[in-house]
C-alpha cells in the first residue's frame, strides 16, 4: 500500500490553490496531518473506505486556509492512482457530487464511500 505524506498534501494543496484560486496556507497542521494519515490508521476494510475517510477529513475538517474541497479530492484521486485504481468520472461529475453533497449536508464517509465504489475501478 502506498500512502501520501504531509509534504505531498501541502504540495497538492499549493497546486490546487494556484489552479483554482484561493489562499495557500495552513490553519491547523494537526488537522492536515490527521487527514493525510487517515488511510494508515487500520480502521478500514479496504482502499475505497480509506480513500473516502481521507477525502471527508480533508474537506470537512478545514486544515487549510482555503481549498480544502479541491485538495481533498486531489489527494484522494492521487492516493487511489498510486495504489492501482482510477476514477471513472470526469471532473465535472466530481464537482457536482461534491457541491450537491455539501449543500445537502450528506458529505459523510458513508455517502462518499458509496459514491466512490460506483466511480472507481482497478486499473487494467
PEQUIKA-V967864 format. One record per residue. N is the residue number from 1. PSI is psi in whole degrees, -180 to 180 (999 if undefined). Layout:
N&PSI + N&PSI
This chain:
1&135 + 2&139 + 3&154 + 4&154 + 5&170 + 6&-42 + 7&-42 + 8&-48 + 9&-41 + 10&-41 + 11&-44 + 12&-44 + 13&-46 + 14&-41 + 15&-35 + 16&-41 + 17&-32 + 18&-40 + 19&-37 + 20&-1 + 21&172 + 22&174 + 23&128 + 24&161 + 25&160 + 26&128 + 27&-41 + 28&103 + 29&-30 + 30&-41 + 31&-39 + 32&-45 + 33&-46 + 34&-42 + 35&-47 + 36&-27 + 37&-7 + 38&-49 + 39&-20 + 40&-2 + 41&-10 + 42&8 + 43&-2 + 44&153 + 45&-30 + 46&179 + 47&-33 + 48&-43 + 49&-39 + 50&-46 + 51&-42 + 52&-45 + 53&-42 + 54&-46 + 55&-46 + 56&-42 + 57&-45 + 58&-47 + 59&-45 + 60&-25 + 61&-16 + 62&48 + 63&-22 + 64&161 + 65&-46 + 66&173 + 67&21 + 68&-36 + 69&-50 + 70&-37 + 71&-43 + 72&-46 + 73&-47 + 74&-43 + 75&-40 + 76&-46 + 77&-42 + 78&-43 + 79&-46 + 80&-43 + 81&-46 + 82&-8 + 83&16 + 84&21 + 85&156 + 86&151 + 87&131 + 88&16 + 89&147 + 90&165 + 91&-25 + 92&-36 + 93&-37 + 94&-46 + 95&-43 + 96&-43 + 97&-48 + 98&-51 + 99&-44 + 100&-39 + 101&-42 + 102&-42 + 103&-41 + 104&0 + 105&40 + 106&20 + 107&74 + 108&163 + 109&-43 + 110&-50 + 111&-38 + 112&-41 + 113&-44 + 114&-45 + 115&-46 + 116&-38 + 117&-28 + 118&-13 + 119&-6 + 120&144 + 121&161 + 122&143 + 123&146 + 124&999
